[in-house]
């Protein structure tokens, strides 16, 4: 009698065979799954057979040299993968709480290098018993399943989950090294034409990041209304046009700022990421009256299970203190009518 002809059992299945099933389903190969699990291929095959007996239906279609998931197998895989990830994350958390305290943070590489890491020494000095792990990636991490406690994100307000805490907003401003400004003084927008201009190479191809381009910045300073001519006729508004000495494009904010620091050109910088460079004199803001706001915001998001751990709360509180200092340094005063959650 085939599996599908049997009456399905009503009792819950045991967890013992799910890891073998998940490994085979992921590899679609019994031998590869057996190597991963350090078992024999026959042992894995027996576990899958036992699981199919428990479920009451076939989970794989066995071909001569390959296997594929049945519809029921695909359905079970979605549930099993999520369950195993959650269980593994919980076990790691239990192991951590039994040993050394640690906090895991996910963020993108430029923010980690330019804002977070330079400030970490102060936290480590006050909390020498807490280990910090930074996972720098441009991909969003699912905090409900990943082994991560906090996420630092960069997004418009509509794109962050409920409960996200606003750290600070973003202003854009031209910055340059003091050595470059000695040879190429910049006192008005038109003076930028004598310099190389630096910007993000992928900003024009990415939604929202177009705000980081020089063209968007120039558009902001276009005449808002037609100006009358001497004969009283309206003249069409003209936006500033620049033909810089050359363009330099980089993929990462850290590269853009580094190029500006060593005098390779003028960068349109994200003020929160260069506040320390401006304070130290490594960079100068030649046109401070031309700062513009961008719709992008820096956020703190906490994993659902993490706020109860004292070490995570300590690190989150420290992050909020650092964010307050950054807001003060850049003059960030958010509109209370548009901000629901701020530290």
ZAKETOR-857708 format. One record per residue (C-alpha): x, y, z. Coordinates in steps of 0.2 Angstrom, whole numbers, plus 5000, padded with zeros to 4 digits. Layout:
N
XYZ...
//
This chain:
343
500050005000500750174995501050315008499650415001498450275003498750265022497750355034498750505040499150505059498450645070499850645083501250785081502850725073504450715083505850835079507150695077507050675058506750855054508550905052508850765040507350815030507950995030509650945024509050835010507750965004509151095004510350994994509150884985510450754987510550615000512450594999512750785002511550785016512350635025514050725023513450885031512650785046514050665048512950515045512950375032511850395017510750245023510450325040509850485032508750375020507950285035507650445044506750515029505750355027505250365045504750545044503650505028502850365039502450495052501750625041500750505030501350565013502850555002503950705004505150674990505050604972506550484970507350484953508850374947510150514951509150654959507750684971506450824971505250894983503350844982502050984986501950915003503850915005503951105000502551145012503451055026505151135021504551315023503951275041505451165046506751295040505951435050505651325065507451255065508151435063507251495078507651345089509551365084509451555088508651515105509951385109511351505105510551635116510451515130512251465128512851645127511851695143512751545152514451605147515151775142513951915138513851975120512852085109512752055090512452205079512052205060512352365050513052415033514952435031515152615029514052655044515052535054516752605049516252785049515152805064514952645075516752585077517652745081516452765096516552585102518052615113517052715125515752575127517052445129517952545142516352555153515752375149517352265148516352115151515252125136515852055119515352155103515052065086514752175071514052095055514252225041513152185027512152285014510752145015509252165027509352035041507751955047507851995066506551865071507651725065509451785064510751775078510751965079510152075093510152255086510052325068510652495063509752545047509652685034507952705026506452825023505252815038503952715028505152575025505652535044504652415055503552465069504452505085506052565076506952705085507452865075509252895079509553055068509153125051510253165037510953325030511953335014513353465012514953495002516553455011518353465006520153455013520853615020522353595008521253584993520353744998522053834999522353814981520453814975519453934987517653894987516554044992515054014981514253874972514953924955516753904962516453714963516753714944518553724946518653564957518353374955516653324962516453164971514853064973514152894974514252794958512652694961511552834968510652874951510152684949509452664967507852724973507952864987509852874985509652994971509553124985511453094987511853164970512653334966511253354953509953344967510853464977511053584963509153574959508853624977509653794974508753824957507753994957506053944964505154084953505354164936506454314937505854474929506954544915507254734913505854744900504654664913504454494905504754344915506354244912506254054915507053994931508853934929509553794939511453814943512453714930514153644934515553584922516753514935518553484932518153294932517053174941517553034954516352894958516452774972515252644978515452674997515252825008516852785017517852795000516952954995517553035012519252965011519553034994518953205000520153195015521653175005521153314993520553224977519053334976517453404984516253274991514353294994514453215011513153145023513353255038513153125052514553025044515853165043515453265059516953195067518053245052517353415052517653435071519453375069519853485054520153345043518753415032518053585030516253635025516553785013514753825010513853795027512353895021511953755007511553615018510053515013508953385021508753215014507253095017508352955023508452925042509652815053508652695064508952575078507852415077507952285091507652095089506052035097506951925110508352045114507752195125507552085140509452045141510352175151511952185140510852225125509952355134511552435140512252445122510552515115510552645129512352695124511852705106510452825110511652935120512852935105511452975093510953125104512753195102512653175083511053265082511753405092513353405081512353415065510953525071509653395068507953445075506553325069504753385066503853315081502253295070503153175058504153075071503352945081504852865090506452955094507652915108
//
